[in-house]
Amino acid sequence: MSELQTYYDAFKTAYWADEDAAVCRCKGSGWVLSEVDTFHECPVHYDGQPNNESSEEECEAYELRKAREAYKAIASQSVAEFARFGVDAACFNRHVRRELAEGGAEGWIEAAQVVAEAFEQIHDYS
């Protein structure tokens, strides 16, 4: 077996992965570029995100998936949860639906921003 093949096989074992994104060789991006110029998924931080060689369509599909996940997560909050933190659930839902009605990826991305801001307010992440 060649030295290059040995390196590649060892790298695929993800010995470099770490729970701490600051320590992990992928730096939390979900991908790491090996010394032999091949991308490898990080078993700890990979969540379907595209790498630097992904197409524009792959990047947009990932952004849409994450935006939809964020929307579903915040939409599952109860009205009582919204009220507890001073967020008007009906107003929030109208705003998100208006953003989504604008269509395409932009609508989902704008809605995800609304979701992120609501999460910050509800869970006091700031």
C-alpha positions as CSV (number, residue, x, y, z in Angstrom):
1,M,0.0,0.0,0.0
2,S,1.3,3.4,-0.9
3,E,2.1,6.1,1.7
4,L,-0.6,8.3,0.1
5,Q,-3.2,5.5,0.4
6,T,-2.2,4.9,4.0
7,Y,-2.6,8.6,4.9
8,Y,-6.0,8.7,3.1
9,D,-7.3,5.6,4.8
10,A,-6.2,6.9,8.2
11,F,-7.7,10.3,7.6
12,K,-11.1,8.7,6.7
13,T,-11.2,7.2,10.2
14,A,-11.7,10.8,11.5
15,Y,-9.1,10.5,14.2
16,W,-9.0,14.3,14.0
17,A,-12.7,14.9,15.0
18,D,-13.5,16.4,18.4
19,E,-16.7,17.5,20.1
20,D,-15.3,20.9,20.7
21,A,-15.5,22.8,17.4
22,A,-12.6,25.0,18.3
23,V,-10.4,21.9,18.7
24,C,-11.9,19.9,15.9
25,R,-10.0,20.0,12.6
26,C,-13.3,21.0,10.8
27,K,-13.6,24.0,13.1
28,G,-17.3,23.2,13.3
29,S,-17.9,23.5,9.6
30,G,-18.7,19.8,9.2
31,W,-16.0,19.4,6.5
32,V,-12.3,19.0,6.6
33,L,-9.8,19.2,3.7
34,S,-7.1,16.6,4.0
35,E,-3.5,17.1,2.9
36,V,-4.3,15.1,-0.2
37,D,-6.9,17.7,-1.2
38,T,-10.0,15.6,-0.5
39,F,-13.0,16.8,1.6
40,H,-14.2,14.5,4.4
41,E,-17.4,14.8,6.5
42,C,-16.8,15.4,10.1
43,P,-18.7,12.7,12.1
44,V,-19.3,15.2,14.9
45,H,-20.2,18.4,13.1
46,Y,-21.5,17.4,9.7
47,D,-25.3,18.1,9.4
48,G,-25.7,18.0,5.6
49,Q,-24.0,21.3,5.1
50,P,-22.2,21.9,1.7
51,N,-18.5,22.1,1.4
52,N,-16.4,24.6,-0.6
53,E,-16.8,22.6,-3.8
54,S,-20.5,22.3,-3.5
55,S,-22.7,23.7,-6.3
56,E,-24.8,26.8,-5.8
57,E,-27.9,24.5,-5.9
58,E,-26.6,22.3,-3.1
59,C,-25.9,25.4,-1.0
60,E,-29.3,26.8,-1.5
61,A,-31.0,23.4,-0.8
62,Y,-29.1,23.3,2.5
63,E,-30.1,26.8,3.4
64,L,-33.7,26.0,2.6
65,R,-33.7,22.9,4.8
66,K,-32.2,24.7,7.7
67,A,-34.7,27.5,7.4
68,R,-37.6,25.1,7.3
69,E,-36.2,23.3,10.4
70,A,-36.0,26.6,12.2
71,Y,-39.5,27.6,11.2
72,K,-40.9,24.2,12.4
73,A,-39.0,24.5,15.7
74,I,-40.3,28.0,16.5
75,A,-43.8,27.2,15.2
76,S,-44.0,24.3,17.6
77,Q,-43.8,26.7,20.5
78,S,-47.1,27.0,22.3
79,V,-49.0,30.2,22.4
80,A,-48.5,30.2,26.2
81,E,-44.7,30.0,25.6
82,F,-44.9,33.0,23.3
83,A,-47.0,35.0,25.7
84,R,-44.7,34.1,28.6
85,F,-41.9,35.9,26.9
86,G,-43.9,38.8,25.5
87,V,-44.1,37.6,21.9
88,D,-47.4,37.8,20.1
89,A,-47.7,34.4,18.5
90,A,-50.4,35.4,16.0
91,C,-48.3,38.5,14.9
92,F,-45.2,36.3,14.6
93,N,-47.0,33.7,12.4
94,R,-48.4,36.5,10.2
95,H,-45.0,38.0,9.7
96,V,-43.4,34.6,8.9
97,R,-46.2,33.7,6.5
98,R,-45.8,37.1,4.7
99,E,-42.1,36.4,4.3
100,L,-42.8,33.0,2.9
101,A,-45.4,34.2,0.5
102,E,-42.7,36.3,-1.2
103,G,-41.5,33.0,-2.5
104,G,-38.3,31.2,-3.3
105,A,-35.3,30.8,-1.1
106,E,-35.3,34.5,-0.1
107,G,-38.7,34.1,1.6
108,W,-37.5,31.1,3.6
109,I,-34.3,32.8,4.5
110,E,-36.1,35.9,5.7
111,A,-38.5,33.8,7.6
112,A,-35.6,32.0,9.2
113,Q,-34.2,35.3,10.3
114,V,-37.5,36.1,12.0
115,V,-37.4,32.7,13.6
116,A,-33.9,33.2,14.9
117,E,-34.9,36.6,16.4
118,A,-37.9,35.0,18.1
119,F,-35.8,32.2,19.5
120,E,-33.4,34.8,20.9
121,Q,-36.3,36.6,22.5
122,I,-38.0,33.5,23.8
123,H,-35.0,31.7,25.1
124,D,-32.9,34.8,25.9
125,Y,-29.9,33.7,23.9
126,S,-28.5,37.2,23.7
